[in-house]
Amino acid sequence: MGGIMTGGDLRNARKRRGWTQEQAAKKLGMTQAYLSMLESGRRALSRPATARVLRRLDIPPTALPLQEELNWSASPNDLLRDEFAALGYPGFSYLHRNRAVRHNPAQVLFTALNEPDLDMRVVEGLPWLAFTFTDLDWHWLVRNVKLHDRQNRLGFTVTLAKELAQKAEDQDRSKSLSHNESLLQSSLLAKEDTYCHDSLTNAERDWLREHRTPEAQKWNILSDLNVEQLTHATS
């Protein structure tokens, strides 16, 4: 996946904090001249610098810029594991490399949902993203999943995330996710889809059609994933 933060983004974040360049440079542990070069675009933000900016300017991952498309440079599963770990997913807490947050969680969720085949451990983390970052840019996310006919996958994800919120007795999250679930219900596709497992054999599809969960059936998804299997989501 490519870069995530521009000099303009950095400048806007600094101004939102009400800091001068001199104040921000001290907070970020760099010279004012170097900060000026970053903000003007004469120097690019490295991943470590981005992580420092996010942490010290207290910028949430959901405020990171969104891109229409991300280009993979390695295995989608490997990159998504790193993205999930950086965002704090407990299921990949053992990954200590490349832990700097690199992308907006809405971007990560859309990218994952648009993948034809993912490892099950990655798939199990999708509802966690929706549960954890209920303040992500839903307008952007829904628009992009609709453009790629992935709204059923997102709907199923949101339903599982809502059930996680109910299990955790988190009424605010549950209410927010229920609202987004209702919005997606109106764009439900009649076409059957998998939950990022397009390589399923016909026999596997037939079995899942008979044994899928009510939530998966509601969204025309071939999956037997349920909230009880999401053991890392609220740990």
C-alpha angles and dihedrals in degrees: 000000000000135000122305114195131052130198089254091055090051093049092049092049091051092050092048087058090051093238128146118227089256093053093045093048090056092048091049095045096240138106121271089238091057092047089051090054090050093050093047092050095244088120126035122229111250120216093257090049091049091051090051092049092050092049101043098037088044094232113169117227089243089066093060116111119268126228127204092229139010123211118222117226095178141009111327090222093054093047094046091050089055091046092050092047091050090051090052104258106167092214090070099034089122090069107094099167124095092004096159111116105249108172144030110265090235088059092048093048094048092046091051094046090052093055115103095215132019135168113265092241090058092046090053089059096058097084088048090061092054091043095048100041103041088151094062120123100278093174091059093042096049092045092053097045089051091052088057098037092245098125093110090058091049092046091054090048092052092048091054090046090051090052089051089054091049091049089052090046089236102152096180093055092042092053093047093048092045089056093052091044090057092050091053093046090068091060097045112149119225090214114100117241139182126235095252092307105106092152091072113133120239089254091053091048091051091050093049091047087061098038106033120125122260088250092055092046090051089059098038090246125147101225140112093203114132137177093260090064093056093088096156098046099090101018 
